[in-house]
Every structure is written in structure tokens, then in C-alpha cells.
Amino acid sequence: MGFMAEYLTQHLQLDLEALRNGHPQLRHLSTALVTACRALHSEIDFTLAGLETLARVFDPPASPRSPAREQGLLASDPDLELLLNKISAVNHLLSSLEKKVLRSLQETVSRHNLALPSLAAPPPATKPLAVQCFEVKVGKSQRAALTVDVELGTVAISKKGSGLPEETIPQDRILQLIKYQSVQSKVRLVYDRDAQRSLSKDFVFPSARKREAFCQLLQLMKIQHSKLDEPDLISVYVGTWNMGSAPPPRSLASWLTSRGLGRTQDETTACIPHDIYVIGTQENSLGDREWVEFLRASLKTLMAIDYRVVALQCLWSIKMVVLVKPEHERRISHVHTSSVKTGIANTLGNKGAVGVSFLFNGTSFGFVNCHLASGSEKTHRRNQNYSDILRSLALGDKRLSAFDLTLRFTHLFWFGDLNYRLDMDVQDILTHVTKKEFDVLLAVDQLTLEREKNKVFLQFREGDISFPPTYRYERGSRDSYMWQKFKTTGVRINVPSWCDRILWKSHPETHLVCNSYGCTDDIVTSDHSPVFATFEVGVTSQFVPKTAPGSSPEPLACIEWESIEVIVKTASRSKCYIEFHSYCLEEAQRSGENSSQSCDVPGFLKMGWSAKQLPVLNPILPDLEYLGDQHLLLSIKGVESCESYGECCIAMRSMIGSTAQQFETFLFHRGEETGSMRGWMKVRVPQERHSTRERLYEWISFEEEDDAPAADTPTCPKPPLRYPPGAAPPRAPSPGDAEPCPAAPRRSRPHSLPEASSYTNPAYFIFEGLPPTWALGTGEAPNTQAESPTGGQRRRSPLRARVPSPSPRGCLLSPPGAGRQKRPKSAILERDAPATGDCSLTALHMATCLSQLDRLAPERAGDSHKMLLRQTHSALEPPPRRSPGLPGRTTDARQPGHPGEWPCDRSRSVGLGQLGVQQSEEGLWAHGWDGPEFFRYPPALQLAAGGSEHTSTAAPRVPGRAPRPGGDER
């Protein structure tokens, strides 16, 4: 009982002092209780695991265990009854002891008004960052050294071989850091030399990794020396590892510091501690608390920080631990956990998922760690596992439970042993791995292919994979794959695959950058290698208005809608309304019924709302800085059934101004794309509330090589940010700011950031008709659409009030840039030509195009057929498929002798009715398309005169919703 004596004599006063300072957690008491019960906990875990296994063997499969039978069993054995009483007593003591101690200490503080000396233990000192030096090239041949002192807050520039710096730049004089995209190892530093002028210098590092390390150190320096009470930017570490039911090695240093293979951290920044660590494991045989303490001890050894536990969620051997820096503990709130079983009949927890969600100040985070079905042939089962988890995981704000899980959080991370395999012969895989030809393998990666078909992880993103497959290695080394598994039923082939993955999805116009994505090469206890990814994430604080409430008449901001147009995939014709949710609203609002609707295309319902049916929304705070960080969640619901037909998220940042802005976005429901929405809206902010500030992550920008000024030339400190019309700039220029440049350097988004999302299916707005040149691949879209600062829904400058104008002649049917949606770099359909419109071939897309051929005059059919096929070639031709056996070679989708045309019988009409579904599917399949997947809309096939008879046989999966045809596996 020495630990209890130690608590009463040494740590009781620390808990009392913490209580007086407003922290009622009693951490020292919790530590003492954990120590007291550690041995008991592991013993009970061991015993209960055996008892649960035994109980599952004898449990009736369809009915729960009978309480009467249990009571009779226990009553017949005094030893078991005594053990049950002891466990019950321990449970009662553990649940009541902390409350009793807390109540007693609170009474002592209030009764005696104690003023104890501060006995709180000093926070553990973090390891000071060493001064880092980088060799760089300045200009064409001059060598120099950059010395970064994060603690002191300076960057020194010196010539190579010279001991004294030529120039030392304090962090507060650094105005901007510009990363080049054309030269990944080049960066430009813009800084104030004196009060009258600013300079820019270009530096070329030995590698892109060194440049990223330099930028991370400068970012950290800015954060440490900022005077902000709350952070704008945090770093998040996400790790996943299938431990193979084996104990971990003594050290996890390479995993926790992101070192190994792939895109890894440079040694100069590998030991910089992250703000949040999220670690997911599968087939983890350790006890829950034992695993948590092992991780905390490992991080304390590496980082000299005693990380706090935010959450621990387990499902059998699937575990997730969330750890946070001590200074961020108070910023974490609204923690929720959940789990879903997807094992046999969805009743066993050997497969499934665990989830954790919380708020970090004003930013919501969601994390899902899953273990999906195994086996190369079980792609459909894995897809179903994903769908079940997505629908059943109860995370986030309960008020948003009706929304798709992927829309409930500012940032959602999904990781684990997803178990998707490579569809290639094992010997070919081994050959490509040896040659490090990962792009060839990623072209046959099941997860990449399923994402391309929009079956799983819609709008999720993944870092570039530049590391070898993480499964299935021979335990004890990483020199060879053990792809044969001998079982009593025979030999099973487990081809090397990227089973362990990390993906994420963020709200539009938010900041998230993936800084590393790789796997370790020295942890060999399992047949899986641990995988890691690190992220730079922009966060918002709980906004405090600069003007005290009630000090003057409160001006109101308002969100006004001019029109909304929605198209959903449904067979229903019932009226609908729109529900509006946001953290900036006091309560949810709803619109009136849609004022117009049509169903010209079978299986699709088009609805419209005018300003009369749409409510004016009043945010709780009118400040521009606050509203720029907010998002609106919209749900389309049926008036009669209140069933959701789709949900979406709209960022308010792009909508702020005195004139209406156009937005366009997808609709999702239960992980599926169910339609699209567009409309006109504006967010009006009172003039006196236009003040804002630049975020810490906004001082790093990106630039192409074009028009780059020479090194060491005067330049403007930073091009002015684009603010909404009528919005005031963040601050007035200070005397030290340089004059604005005549022409601001051209900016481009970094490749690591998401591009603005666009439609994958132009058929959603087929109602507006097809301009004759809708499919021309060489035409440029009019420059009327501005890309949002950080991606998300599309925004356009208003061309006319109320109703968007029809697509002008020569425009694409889908919004400008529709074909440039960010896909996995390795995806087989990744080679979309820029500005060619949508390249995903749906049946409705093709049917509409081919139906134009049937409408042509018979006497001009021959020439017109050729002309239209040439016009639509860029949209209808599938991208070339890379030959699996020959890296770098592609197989043209067109047949020899028919350049630029689909292979079809030219002797007869090519209307969709004569072609037939079977022939069309065979043609698509032969040219690299998954025929059944792209014939997803059978009612659309009736657009042409001879629609398929098969289109009316599928029944809707959900009442009021159109079926997923073409043999939907779900």
C-alpha cells in the first residue's frame, strides 16, 4: 500500500492546489488508482477474454443468454459467487472513490479558505531544438549556408566556409515564404531589410525534403514567437499498424518519428513533437492500459513530453489511442467514441472499426480506425464493410446525426488495415517492387480502382504512395515477402499489397497539408509494416468579439439566398425542403417547399427554390473574422417522409460580400453521391465588423517558376489577399511595408493541397441541353470562375441576378475545370487532359451524345456522324490504360483503322436503341471501362428512342430513391 501512502503524503496537496485553480480532474489520484489496479486489471483482462470466448461457444445464436440460468449457475458455486462479489465491490469502489475525494477536497477549500503555497510540479521541460544549418545555392553558382535558430527566432545567411553571418533576419521581419512548384527544392524568402524596403532571395536546397524541413522550422519559429493566445496551426500525427497478434518491439522510434520509406521527415525535423498523436492498431494483443502506457512512455522518451490521453477506444483487438500535448488538453472538448462490428454476420468484432471525435477549440476532428475483410477476392465485402461503418458509427454532434459521417467534421481521417489488394500475378508484383515501379502496381490497386468507380471513400484524399507494399512480409525481416500461407485446406496466396492506408477528407476552404506518408523498415515483429502520415492543420479558436456584447446596438450579419437548384437521383416526385445547420446559427432552420420541379430525365428529380422560399439566416456573431471560418450544412429532405435525399457543405468564406456569389457542390448520403446543388447566395457583414487578421499558415504561399524576380531584388512583401467585395483588408500597411508591386507574382495551389472539387457527372444538369461544342477538348472555359482559396465548392462571380445564365456556346456542360478533380496520383484514370471537361463516362452521358446522332437528318447522317464523333471524342474516349507488363507503355483505347472513333458498325445507325446495352457494355469493357459500374442510371438509357428493356427491372434500394443499376453489389 506504499502508493496510497505516497499519495496522501505528497500528492494530495497537488490535487488540492489544482482544484483551487479550477482543474477538478484529480490527476494524481487517478495515477495512484491506476498503479493500484494495474496487476488486477491485466489479470481480469486475461480471465474475461477466456470467459467471453467460452460464452460465445455456448451462447444460442439467435437469443441472448438467459439471466435466470446465469443466476442459477452462480448460486450453485460459492467460489464464483464470491469472485463476482469481489469484482462488484472493486467496481463500486473505483466509481465512488474519486467522487468522495473530490467532494471532501471541495468542502475543505470552501470551508477553510485555504491559501496553500504552490506545490504544483513544474511541467516537464521539452527538449530545446538544436540550431539547424542548411547548405543552399544562391543564384546560379554561389554557395551559402542558412542557419535557423528556432529558440532565438532568427535566420542567418552566410557564405560557405565563412564563420560569420552576412545577414541575420529576425522572425518578425520575415514577411513571406514562397515555395516553387516547378522546382521542388527551391524557396523564396521575402523579408524587411529596413523600414524603407523589403528584399526577396531565392534559395535552392539539395533536395525537396531539406526544403520542407527548412519551411517547417520557420513555421515552428513563427508559432513559438507569436503572441496569440490560441494556435492557428497544429500538427497531427496518424499511425496505423496491424501488429499480427505479436508483442511490439522495445522501441517504436522510427514509427513515431516518421522515418523509414516513402515520403518521410528529414532528420532535422523528425524529433519535433506533434500536437496530437492518433495511433490505430489491429490484431493488438496487449491490454488496453498496457498499450496506452507503452505509447506514452515511448513518446516521453523521444520528445520529453508527458502526453495526455484524450480517448482510448477498443473493439476486441482493434484499438485507437488519441494523445495530446499537455498545453492543449484544455482545448479539447466534446469527446465521443464509438465502434462497429463487421465480422461474421456483423456480430463479431474481429473485423470492424473504432472511432473518436472531438473539438479542438472551434475545429471538429473525426478519426476512424478499421480492419476490413481480408482476401483478394473480397473487394465487394470490403466495400460493404466501409458502407456499414459509415452508416453505423455514432460520432460527432448528435444534432448532425442525420448527415453523412464524412460531412460532420472539419477534418475526418480514416485509416487502418483496409485489406485492399493488388490485382496482378504475384511474380509480376515482386518484379515491379524490386524495380520500385510503384505506379504500375498502383494502377491495379483495388482501393484506387474502387475509389475511381465512386464506390468507396468519395472525395477522400490520400498522400502519394512512394513506399513498397506493407503486407505480407516474412516476420523478423523486411527482405522478402511471405506470399504463401499454408493452411489445412491448402495453400493460400496473399499477394504483396498496400493493405495499410491513411486517407482524409476536409471541409472546403480549410487548411490541411500532408507533410509525410510512409512506412517503417526496421519494425519486423509483424507481417505488416507500420504506416505513418503527418499533417499540418489549420484550426480556429473560440472567437471573442472585440466589441463587448450589449455595449452598443448589435449590428446583424445575414445570409441571404437568391436561388437554389438541386438535382437528385430519385424516383420520387414528392415536394422537398432544405434544412440548414451551422455552429454559427442558434438553431437549425428550414426552407419552404420547392417552388418548381421537373423530371425530364427518368431517375432524376430537378427542384428549385426562389428567394421567397429560402430563409434569411442570422449568425450569432457578425464579425468577418468569425464568419470566414464557418460552414453551412444543407440537407434535402422530403416533406412527407422527412427522408434525406442528400447533404452538402458550403464554406462561407467565398460567399462574403455585398453581391451574390454562385456556388456548386455535390450531394452525399450514406457515403454515396446522390446529386448536386448550385445556387446564388451572399453573406452580408456590417461595415464596422470587417476587421480580420492573417493566419499563421497564410504567410507560406506557392508560386510557379514563371516571372520569378532575380535573387536579392526588391519586391513587395506580400500580394494582397483576395477579400470579399466590401471587406476591409486585415490591417493598414505599416511604415516598413514596401510599395505594392506593379504585377503580383502568379500564384498556384500546391500539389499537396486539394483542388476545388467539381462534378464527376455532367448529366446532373442535362436539363439545360447540350451546346453543339460541349465536348470540345481544346476550348478554354470563360474566365468567370474563381477558384476558392483552399478548395471546396466552386464559386463564380455573378453574371446576372437570380438565375445562372445558360452555358454559353463553346463552354463545357460541366463547370469549368470539371476534369481536373484531384484523384489519387496512381489512379488508372488520372491522365485527364486539363480543361477537357468531365472524363468519367456514364450511360446518361453517352446516351445523350449518341441520341444526337439519331436526330440528324438521314441524308447528312454520314458526314454528321463523323463530325459529331470527332467533337465528342475527347469526352467519350477512355484514357489510355497503362500496360501492366510494360511500364511506361500505354494501350490506346481506339482500334487500329478507326482513329478517334469508337469501334462500331458504321453500316447501321448508332443510336443507343440499336446498339443495345449488351453491345455497349462489351465495347466499354473492351476499352478499359468497368461496364456495369458506368451503367449506373438505367432510366437514363430511355433518353434515346430505343431504351433498354432491362432498365425497368431494378427496384429502388431505399424508398423514394432511384436504384443503383448495373448489378450494384450492395
JOJOKA-V853779 format. One record per backbone hydrogen bond with DSSP energy under -1.0 kcal/mol. CO is the residue of the C=O (numbers start at 1). NH is the residue of the N-H. E is the energy in kcal/mol with one decimal. If there is no record, write none. Layout:
co=CO nh=NH e=E
co=CO nh=NH e=E
This chain:
co=1 nh=5 e=-1.7
co=2 nh=6 e=-2.4
co=3 nh=7 e=-1.9
co=4 nh=8 e=-2.5
co=5 nh=9 e=-2.2
co=6 nh=10 e=-2.2
co=6 nh=11 e=-1.0
co=7 nh=12 e=-2.0
co=11 nh=15 e=-2.0
co=12 nh=16 e=-2.1
co=13 nh=17 e=-2.5
co=14 nh=18 e=-2.4
co=15 nh=19 e=-2.1
co=16 nh=20 e=-2.0
co=17 nh=21 e=-1.4
co=18 nh=23 e=-2.5
co=19 nh=22 e=-1.6
co=26 nh=30 e=-2.0
co=27 nh=31 e=-2.3
co=28 nh=32 e=-2.1
co=29 nh=33 e=-2.5
co=30 nh=34 e=-2.4
co=31 nh=35 e=-2.2
co=32 nh=36 e=-2.4
co=33 nh=37 e=-2.1
co=37 nh=41 e=-3.3
co=38 nh=42 e=-2.1
co=39 nh=43 e=-2.0
co=40 nh=44 e=-2.8
co=41 nh=45 e=-2.5
co=42 nh=46 e=-2.2
co=43 nh=47 e=-2.6
co=44 nh=48 e=-3.3
co=45 nh=49 e=-2.1
co=46 nh=50 e=-1.5
co=47 nh=51 e=-2.3
co=48 nh=52 e=-3.0
co=49 nh=53 e=-1.9
co=50 nh=54 e=-2.3
co=51 nh=55 e=-2.6
co=52 nh=56 e=-2.3
co=53 nh=57 e=-1.4
co=54 nh=58 e=-1.4
co=55 nh=59 e=-1.4
co=66 nh=70 e=-1.8
co=67 nh=71 e=-2.5
co=68 nh=72 e=-2.3
co=69 nh=73 e=-2.1
co=70 nh=74 e=-2.5
co=71 nh=75 e=-2.4
co=72 nh=76 e=-1.3
co=74 nh=77 e=-1.1
co=77 nh=81 e=-2.0
co=78 nh=82 e=-2.6
co=79 nh=83 e=-2.4
co=80 nh=84 e=-2.5
co=81 nh=85 e=-2.2
co=82 nh=86 e=-2.2
co=83 nh=87 e=-2.6
co=84 nh=88 e=-2.4
co=85 nh=89 e=-2.3
co=86 nh=90 e=-2.6
co=87 nh=91 e=-2.6
co=88 nh=92 e=-2.4
co=89 nh=93 e=-2.6
co=90 nh=94 e=-2.7
co=91 nh=95 e=-2.0
co=92 nh=96 e=-1.7
co=93 nh=97 e=-2.6
co=96 nh=100 e=-2.2
co=97 nh=101 e=-2.6
co=98 nh=102 e=-2.5
co=99 nh=103 e=-2.4
co=100 nh=104 e=-2.2
co=101 nh=105 e=-2.5
co=102 nh=106 e=-2.3
co=103 nh=107 e=-2.1
co=104 nh=108 e=-2.0
co=105 nh=109 e=-2.4
co=106 nh=110 e=-2.2
co=107 nh=111 e=-2.4
co=108 nh=112 e=-2.1
co=109 nh=113 e=-1.2
co=132 nh=148 e=-3.1
co=134 nh=146 e=-2.9
co=136 nh=144 e=-2.5
co=137 nh=204 e=-2.0
co=138 nh=142 e=-1.0
co=142 nh=138 e=-3.2
co=143 nh=160 e=-1.3
co=144 nh=136 e=-2.5
co=145 nh=158 e=-2.1
co=146 nh=134 e=-2.8
co=147 nh=156 e=-2.7
co=148 nh=132 e=-2.1
co=149 nh=153 e=-2.4
co=149 nh=154 e=-1.6
co=153 nh=171 e=-2.4
co=154 nh=149 e=-2.5
co=155 nh=169 e=-3.3
co=156 nh=147 e=-2.6
co=157 nh=166 e=-2.2
co=157 nh=167 e=-1.8
co=158 nh=145 e=-3.0
co=159 nh=162 e=-2.0
co=167 nh=157 e=-3.1
co=169 nh=155 e=-2.1
co=170 nh=173 e=-1.5
co=173 nh=192 e=-2.3
co=176 nh=190 e=-2.8
co=177 nh=701 e=-2.5
co=178 nh=188 e=-2.8
co=179 nh=703 e=-2.6
co=183 nh=186 e=-2.0
co=185 nh=205 e=-3.1
co=186 nh=180 e=-1.8
co=187 nh=203 e=-3.0
co=188 nh=178 e=-2.7
co=189 nh=201 e=-2.1
co=190 nh=175 e=-2.1
co=190 nh=176 e=-1.9
co=191 nh=199 e=-2.8
co=197 nh=193 e=-1.4
co=197 nh=194 e=-1.6
co=198 nh=715 e=-1.1
co=199 nh=191 e=-2.6
co=200 nh=712 e=-1.6
co=200 nh=713 e=-1.1
co=201 nh=189 e=-3.0
co=203 nh=187 e=-2.4
co=204 nh=137 e=-2.1
co=207 nh=211 e=-1.7
co=208 nh=212 e=-2.4
co=209 nh=213 e=-2.2
co=210 nh=214 e=-2.3
co=211 nh=215 e=-2.5
co=212 nh=216 e=-2.5
co=213 nh=217 e=-2.2
co=214 nh=218 e=-2.2
co=215 nh=219 e=-2.4
co=216 nh=220 e=-2.7
co=217 nh=221 e=-2.3
co=218 nh=222 e=-2.3
co=219 nh=223 e=-2.2
co=220 nh=224 e=-2.7
co=221 nh=225 e=-1.9
co=232 nh=539 e=-2.4
co=234 nh=537 e=-3.0
co=235 nh=275 e=-1.1
co=235 nh=276 e=-1.7
co=236 nh=535 e=-2.5
co=237 nh=278 e=-2.7
co=238 nh=533 e=-1.9
co=239 nh=280 e=-3.1
co=240 nh=531 e=-2.9
co=241 nh=282 e=-2.0
co=243 nh=246 e=-1.4
co=252 nh=256 e=-2.6
co=253 nh=257 e=-1.5
co=254 nh=259 e=-2.7
co=255 nh=258 e=-1.1
co=258 nh=265 e=-2.2
co=261 nh=519 e=-1.7
co=262 nh=264 e=-1.1
co=263 nh=517 e=-2.1
co=266 nh=269 e=-1.6
co=266 nh=270 e=-1.3
co=269 nh=272 e=-1.6
co=275 nh=325 e=-1.8
co=276 nh=237 e=-2.9
co=277 nh=323 e=-3.0
co=278 nh=239 e=-2.5
co=279 nh=321 e=-2.3
co=280 nh=241 e=-1.4
co=281 nh=319 e=-2.0
co=282 nh=243 e=-2.6
co=283 nh=245 e=-2.4
co=287 nh=291 e=-2.4
co=288 nh=292 e=-2.1
co=289 nh=293 e=-2.6
co=290 nh=294 e=-1.8
co=291 nh=295 e=-2.2
co=292 nh=296 e=-2.5
co=293 nh=297 e=-2.4
co=294 nh=298 e=-2.1
co=295 nh=299 e=-2.5
co=296 nh=300 e=-2.4
co=297 nh=301 e=-2.0
co=298 nh=302 e=-1.9
co=299 nh=303 e=-3.4
co=300 nh=304 e=-1.6
co=305 nh=307 e=-1.3
co=308 nh=324 e=-2.2
co=311 nh=322 e=-2.4
co=313 nh=320 e=-2.0
co=315 nh=318 e=-2.7
co=317 nh=284 e=-2.1
co=318 nh=315 e=-2.7
co=319 nh=281 e=-2.7
co=320 nh=313 e=-2.3
co=321 nh=279 e=-2.6
co=322 nh=310 e=-3.1
co=322 nh=311 e=-1.2
co=323 nh=277 e=-2.6
co=324 nh=308 e=-2.8
co=325 nh=328 e=-1.4
co=326 nh=329 e=-1.1
co=328 nh=331 e=-1.3
co=329 nh=332 e=-1.1
co=331 nh=361 e=-2.6
co=333 nh=359 e=-3.0
co=336 nh=357 e=-2.5
co=338 nh=355 e=-3.0
co=340 nh=353 e=-2.4
co=343 nh=346 e=-2.8
co=344 nh=347 e=-1.9
co=348 nh=343 e=-2.0
co=351 nh=342 e=-2.6
co=352 nh=371 e=-2.9
co=353 nh=340 e=-2.5
co=354 nh=369 e=-2.7
co=355 nh=338 e=-1.9
co=356 nh=367 e=-2.6
co=357 nh=336 e=-2.7
co=358 nh=365 e=-2.9
co=359 nh=333 e=-1.9
co=360 nh=363 e=-2.3
co=363 nh=360 e=-3.3
co=364 nh=411 e=-1.8
co=365 nh=358 e=-1.9
co=366 nh=413 e=-2.9
co=367 nh=356 e=-2.2
co=368 nh=415 e=-2.8
co=369 nh=354 e=-2.5
co=370 nh=417 e=-1.5
co=371 nh=352 e=-1.8
co=375 nh=378 e=-1.5
co=378 nh=382 e=-2.0
co=379 nh=383 e=-2.4
co=380 nh=384 e=-2.4
co=381 nh=385 e=-2.4
co=382 nh=386 e=-2.5
co=383 nh=387 e=-2.2
co=384 nh=388 e=-2.8
co=385 nh=389 e=-2.5
co=386 nh=390 e=-2.6
co=387 nh=391 e=-1.9
co=388 nh=392 e=-1.9
co=389 nh=393 e=-2.2
co=393 nh=395 e=-1.1
co=397 nh=400 e=-1.8
co=398 nh=401 e=-1.6
co=400 nh=403 e=-1.8
co=404 nh=407 e=-2.3
co=405 nh=408 e=-1.1
co=410 nh=507 e=-2.4
co=411 nh=366 e=-2.1
co=412 nh=505 e=-2.3
co=413 nh=368 e=-2.3
co=414 nh=503 e=-3.1
co=415 nh=370 e=-2.1
co=416 nh=418 e=-1.4
co=416 nh=501 e=-1.9
co=417 nh=372 e=-2.0
co=421 nh=446 e=-2.7
co=422 nh=424 e=-1.5
co=425 nh=429 e=-2.2
co=426 nh=430 e=-2.4
co=427 nh=431 e=-1.9
co=428 nh=432 e=-2.3
co=429 nh=433 e=-2.5
co=430 nh=434 e=-2.2
co=431 nh=435 e=-1.7
co=432 nh=437 e=-2.9
co=433 nh=436 e=-1.1
co=436 nh=438 e=-1.4
co=437 nh=441 e=-1.1
co=438 nh=442 e=-2.8
co=439 nh=443 e=-1.2
co=441 nh=444 e=-1.6
co=442 nh=445 e=-1.1
co=444 nh=423 e=-2.4
co=445 nh=449 e=-2.3
co=446 nh=450 e=-2.8
co=447 nh=451 e=-2.3
co=448 nh=452 e=-2.0
co=449 nh=453 e=-1.4
co=450 nh=455 e=-2.4
co=451 nh=454 e=-1.5
co=457 nh=460 e=-1.6
co=461 nh=504 e=-2.1
co=470 nh=529 e=-1.6
co=471 nh=497 e=-3.1
co=472 nh=482 e=-1.9
co=474 nh=477 e=-1.6
co=480 nh=474 e=-2.0
co=481 nh=483 e=-1.1
co=483 nh=494 e=-3.1
co=485 nh=492 e=-3.3
co=487 nh=490 e=-1.5
co=490 nh=487 e=-2.7
co=492 nh=485 e=-2.8
co=497 nh=471 e=-1.3
co=497 nh=499 e=-1.5
co=499 nh=418 e=-1.8
co=499 nh=419 e=-1.0
co=501 nh=416 e=-1.5
co=503 nh=414 e=-2.7
co=504 nh=461 e=-2.9
co=505 nh=412 e=-2.8
co=511 nh=538 e=-2.7
co=513 nh=536 e=-2.9
co=516 nh=534 e=-1.4
co=517 nh=263 e=-2.1
co=518 nh=532 e=-2.6
co=519 nh=261 e=-3.4
co=524 nh=476 e=-2.9
co=527 nh=473 e=-2.5
co=530 nh=520 e=-1.8
co=531 nh=240 e=-2.4
co=532 nh=518 e=-2.0
co=533 nh=238 e=-2.8
co=534 nh=515 e=-2.3
co=534 nh=516 e=-1.2
co=535 nh=236 e=-2.4
co=536 nh=513 e=-2.3
co=537 nh=234 e=-2.6
co=540 nh=362 e=-2.6
co=548 nh=551 e=-1.8
co=558 nh=684 e=-2.8
co=559 nh=617 e=-2.1
co=560 nh=682 e=-2.3
co=563 nh=680 e=-2.4
co=564 nh=609 e=-2.6
co=565 nh=678 e=-2.4
co=566 nh=607 e=-3.1
co=567 nh=676 e=-2.3
co=568 nh=570 e=-1.0
co=568 nh=605 e=-2.6
co=575 nh=639 e=-2.7
co=576 nh=594 e=-1.6
co=577 nh=637 e=-2.8
co=578 nh=591 e=-2.5
co=579 nh=635 e=-1.9
co=580 nh=589 e=-2.0
co=581 nh=633 e=-3.0
co=582 nh=585 e=-1.4
co=584 nh=620 e=-2.7
co=589 nh=580 e=-3.6
co=596 nh=608 e=-2.5
co=598 nh=606 e=-2.9
co=601 nh=604 e=-2.0
co=605 nh=568 e=-2.2
co=606 nh=598 e=-2.3
co=607 nh=566 e=-2.8
co=608 nh=595 e=-1.6
co=608 nh=596 e=-1.6
co=609 nh=564 e=-2.1
co=613 nh=592 e=-3.0
co=617 nh=559 e=-2.9
co=623 nh=627 e=-2.6
co=624 nh=628 e=-2.2
co=626 nh=629 e=-1.3
co=627 nh=630 e=-1.5
co=630 nh=652 e=-2.1
co=632 nh=650 e=-2.7
co=633 nh=581 e=-2.6
co=634 nh=648 e=-2.1
co=635 nh=579 e=-2.5
co=636 nh=645 e=-3.4
co=637 nh=577 e=-2.7
co=638 nh=642 e=-1.9
co=643 nh=638 e=-2.0
co=646 nh=636 e=-2.6
co=647 nh=668 e=-2.8
co=648 nh=634 e=-2.1
co=650 nh=632 e=-2.9
co=655 nh=683 e=-2.2
co=661 nh=681 e=-2.4
co=662 nh=796 e=-1.5
co=663 nh=679 e=-1.9
co=664 nh=794 e=-1.8
co=665 nh=677 e=-2.6
co=667 nh=674 e=-2.1
co=667 nh=675 e=-1.0
co=668 nh=647 e=-2.8
co=669 nh=672 e=-1.7
co=672 nh=669 e=-2.3
co=674 nh=569 e=-2.7
co=675 nh=667 e=-2.2
co=676 nh=567 e=-2.3
co=677 nh=665 e=-2.6
co=678 nh=565 e=-3.5
co=679 nh=663 e=-2.2
co=680 nh=562 e=-2.6
co=680 nh=563 e=-1.2
co=681 nh=661 e=-3.5
co=682 nh=560 e=-2.6
co=683 nh=657 e=-2.2
co=684 nh=558 e=-1.7
co=686 nh=689 e=-2.0
co=687 nh=690 e=-1.2
co=689 nh=624 e=-2.7
co=695 nh=698 e=-1.4
co=699 nh=177 e=-2.3
co=701 nh=179 e=-2.8
co=702 nh=748 e=-1.1
co=703 nh=181 e=-1.7
co=705 nh=708 e=-1.3
co=713 nh=200 e=-1.2
co=724 nh=727 e=-2.5
co=734 nh=737 e=-1.9
co=750 nh=753 e=-1.4
co=761 nh=764 e=-1.6
co=762 nh=765 e=-1.2
co=763 nh=766 e=-1.8
co=765 nh=768 e=-1.3
co=766 nh=769 e=-2.0
co=771 nh=774 e=-1.9
co=773 nh=776 e=-1.3
co=782 nh=784 e=-2.2
co=784 nh=797 e=-1.6
co=791 nh=509 e=-3.7
co=792 nh=757 e=-1.2
co=795 nh=786 e=-1.0
co=796 nh=662 e=-2.0
co=801 nh=803 e=-2.7
co=808 nh=811 e=-2.4
co=815 nh=818 e=-1.6
co=817 nh=820 e=-1.9
co=824 nh=827 e=-2.4
co=827 nh=830 e=-1.4
co=830 nh=832 e=-1.8
co=833 nh=836 e=-1.2
co=842 nh=846 e=-2.5
co=843 nh=847 e=-3.2
co=844 nh=848 e=-2.2
co=845 nh=849 e=-1.7
co=846 nh=850 e=-3.0
co=847 nh=851 e=-2.3
co=850 nh=854 e=-1.1
co=853 nh=856 e=-1.1
co=857 nh=860 e=-1.2
co=858 nh=861 e=-1.2
co=860 nh=864 e=-2.5
co=861 nh=865 e=-2.9
co=862 nh=866 e=-1.6
co=863 nh=867 e=-2.4
co=864 nh=868 e=-3.0
co=865 nh=869 e=-2.4
co=866 nh=870 e=-2.1
co=867 nh=871 e=-2.2
co=868 nh=872 e=-2.7
co=872 nh=876 e=-2.5
co=873 nh=877 e=-2.4
co=881 nh=891 e=-2.7
co=886 nh=889 e=-1.7
co=889 nh=883 e=-2.2
co=891 nh=881 e=-1.3
co=895 nh=898 e=-1.8
co=898 nh=901 e=-1.9
co=905 nh=908 e=-1.1
co=911 nh=915 e=-2.4
co=912 nh=916 e=-2.3
co=916 nh=920 e=-2.1
co=917 nh=921 e=-2.9
co=918 nh=922 e=-2.3
co=919 nh=923 e=-2.4
co=920 nh=924 e=-2.6
co=921 nh=925 e=-2.9
co=922 nh=926 e=-2.4
co=924 nh=929 e=-2.7
co=925 nh=928 e=-1.6
co=929 nh=931 e=-1.4
co=930 nh=934 e=-1.8
co=931 nh=935 e=-1.2
co=934 nh=843 e=-2.1
co=936 nh=965 e=-1.4
co=937 nh=940 e=-1.3
co=938 nh=941 e=-1.5
co=939 nh=942 e=-1.5
co=940 nh=943 e=-1.9
co=948 nh=951 e=-1.0
co=950 nh=953 e=-1.1
co=958 nh=961 e=-2.7
co=960 nh=572 e=-1.3
